[in-house]
Amino acid sequence: MSTSIQTASDWEDNEIAIVDTTKKKRGSKSASIEHTYTGEVSKIGMIVNNSARYFNTKPVQSDDETAERLNTFFQECSTYDNFPTVEKMALCLGIDRTTLWRWSEGEGVSATRCNMIKKAREMMAAIDGELAAKRQIPESTYIFRSKNFHGMRDVQDHIITASSPMGEPATQEELQLIRDKYLTD
């Protein structure tokens, strides 16, 4: 609930009047981080700081700088017990997720940088896989992250063979017998 204190002229008998200024939210509660967060509220500041540390980072300019930042990124995640995410990796490189995706596709960067990004993403996929296997993250979270960040997808193979609902096609001789039987004058 969001609250505000009314102006002094609105006070009555020296009491503070609190007015509810909460706007009705759109969407379901299940889509709200505020409603689905299961961690300790006291850790939200730490979580914000984990990403905010990279907020003013300048974009990398070379392959060597990219390698250095990626090494620093994974080392900091390990040292400070932070989950490595695609979003944080992009921030660490000083770019957005769209640019990171383009770089992983080789667009506008050297083959060396493209491969570094691919390996870093593969490392995150391996971490996610291990967390899921050890039941440290829900399966649904693993599936979502795998499909959206790691290129995995559900595939169902359908083998279609042509067949006649009437059975095997008739030979020319069989067709002639049918013609003779039904089309006689």
C-alpha positions, 0 to 999 in steps of 0.5 A: 500500500502506498501512502502519503501525508496530507498537507498541514491545512488538511490536518484536523486536531493535530492528527496526521491523516494518511491517504491511500494512493494505491492504484489498481494494478493490471495483470495477475498476481502470478506475474508480479515479482512482489507477490511471488518472491519467496526469499527474504525481503532483507536480501532485496538490497543485496540482489539489486546491488548485484546488478547495479554494480555493472550499471555504469560499465562502459561497453567493451571495445576489444576481444581482450577486454571482453575476455577480461570482463567475462573472467571477472564476471564469473569470478565475482559470481563465484566469490559473492555467491551470485547467480550468473544470468544473461542479463548480468553478463550483458551489464558486465560487458556494458551492453544490453541483452539484444546486443549480447544475442547478436554477438553470440550470433557473430553479428558485428564482432570477431569470431573470437568474441562470438565464441567467447560469448557462446562459451559463457552462455554454455557455462551458464546453461551448464550451471542451470542444468546442475542446479536443476539436477540437484533440485536447487531451482524448480524444473519450471524455472530451468525449462523457462531459462533453457528455452529463453536463454539457452536455445533449447526447445521441445521437439516432437517428430511426426512421421507421415506416410502416405496410405490409402484408407481403402487399402492397397491400390488396385492393379489394372487387372482388378480395375478392369474386372470391376469395370466389366462387372458394373459397367456392362450394357 
